[in-house]
């Protein structure tokens, strides 16, 4: 997040007197049957009602990391080969 974000506040959408401020909190989420906790996660938190709005880039980054397919190579599609008769006819002659 930028330096501007660290000093910036904005009104809470939930309660009129509250102001949203950037804080680093522990984020909780479920991954199948496991509870995952992420410390120092950026969130905008209302100083009155406690509403939390999570940083979209951080959520996107976390989703990518928690994706069960992360780090796995994606299989390339196999293209069908033309029949042997067509392959032989397209090769240049070595004569």
N, C-alpha and C positions, 0 to 999 in steps of 0.2 A: 504494500500500500504506500501511497505517496506521503510526503511530509504534510501536505495539506490535509489529508485524511486524518492524520493523528491529532490535529488541532481543530477539526471541523465537527460541528454538532448540527443536528437538524431536529425539527419537532417530531414527536412521536405520533404515529398514525392511530394509536390505540387510545391515548389519553391526552387531552389538550395541554396540561401543564408540563408534561414530561419532555425531556430532551434526550435524543439518542446520541450516545457517545461511544467511540471505539474502545473496546476492551478486548483482552485476550483471556478467553475462558476455556474450560474443558468441554469439548463437544462430545456428545454421546450419540451413537447410532447402532442399529442392529444389522449384523451381516449374517444372514441365515439364523442360526440359533445362538450366535455369539454377540455379546455386547462389546462394542469397540469404543474406546475412549481416546480422544485426541487432545492432549494438553496444548495450551497456548494457541488456541484457534481464534482467528479474528472474527468478532461479531459486534454489531451495533446494538447496544443495550440501553433501554430507557431507564433513566435515573429515578423514575417514579413508579411505574407499573412493572418494570422488569422485562418488557417485551424484547425479544431478540430477533434481529434480522442478520442473517449470516452473509458474509462476503461471497458473492457469486463466483468469483475466480477461485477462492479457496475451496468452495464446495465442489466445483468442477475438478480441481486438482485432486481433492480427496476421493471423489467418485472414480477417477481414473486409477488411483492407487489401490482402491478397494475392489476394483473390477476383478472377478475371478479369472478373466482371460488376460489380465495384464502380464506382460512379459512373455507370453506365448506367441510363437510365430504363427502367422495366418497362412493356412495352406493355399498354395497357388492353384488356380483352376487348371485342370489338365485339358489341353486342347486335343480333339480327336485327330489322328493322323489320317491323311488320305489313303485310300487303298493302294496296295503295292503296285498295281498296274499303273496308276496315275503317277506315283513317285518315280518309277523307272522311266516313264516317258518324258518327265520334265528335267531329268538330269542331262547335262551336256555330255556329248559323246567324247571319249578320250582318244578316239582313233585319229 
